[in-house]
Amino acid sequence: MKIIRITVWALDLPFYEPYRLSGGRHLVEALDSTIVRIETDAGIHGWGEGCPWGHQYIPASGPGLRAALTMLAPAVLGMDPRSLDRIGEAMREALPGAHDAKSAIDMACWDVLGRATELPLVTLLGGRMEGPVWINSSIATGAPDEMIERIQRARANGYRVHSAKVGGTDPDADIARIDAIEAARRPGEYVTYDVNRAWTPALAVEVMNTCTARGWFEQPCDTLEQCVHVRRLTRQPIMLDEALLDFQIHLQAWSGQACEGVKVKPNRLGGVSAARQVRDFGVSVGWRMHVEDLGGTVIADTAAVHLAASTPAWNRLATWLATAHHSVDVAPGQGARNVNGEIMLPDAPGIGVEPALGVLGEPVAVYEV
Ligand code: MG
């Protein structure tokens, strides 16, 4: 089987409401997603997606992703998409970095492999583990009562795991947010306080050692070294996200005792293949993990849920669905969807999503042998 054509679409994903994080430094009103379809000489195709969370979040952007595809797509044309490690090697040879663009191609190749073997991705990634995949909310930063109101809306849709965005330069404001959310938290609910790199180590130590929260704090400071410093002086479990740009940094995080959990995001790491490597390492060292993607449509969401569902329940915390924030849905009713707080996976081969071409519009690039 050979790749004969790679078609690329750019798709704007507007948010229902503007989203602020990292103390308000980062504002996103729409995501710039890139969707790819890989076609083969066997008549089987697959879908993948690369979608950074804006261009301030990590070193990635929508236009940069599509520029990277001008080098990556020709490098894999003619190759067997089922040979995923060979595809990964060819992409690393063609262009260092550009993990979000590599993720789009890698994801589409996994979809082809699933369709060719008539198996859902979850089976190819190790098999469905016991227990539900809980859905994780994403609560934009704001005043305490605004954030609690957003949590109540998520709760009404079945969410019992929440990711509340905090972080800023005023420790009193963050302590007030966290204490108010803790007071409103219901039995059985879990909250992660996601700082998105906003705190200096001193601020992190001050807030975390003063507030009432016993739950997770995520990416308190910018660098891994700063987070290690905070880890040694605070008591709550720490999860890392933006600092983890490749597998080597996960090794450093483990050996440096930086965290008890990590976010596992295919688009940040270079694809489902790279995310699976991190997931397997995380299981071996006992990390707890949120397995989800940076953003995107139901394509990226569902690929990540396949990885989450094949992760042992003890290591798996919850999964966020980016689709819930956007007014554009490329495949209504398909893929991973929230059913009263639990994410349901399709049984279809591959990722299990076939987007509507009418929603994607005209392609922006076609690469052919
Ligand atoms: Mg995060």
Residues whose N, C-alpha, C, O or C-beta is under 5 A from the ligand:
A	BS01	MG	D194 D241
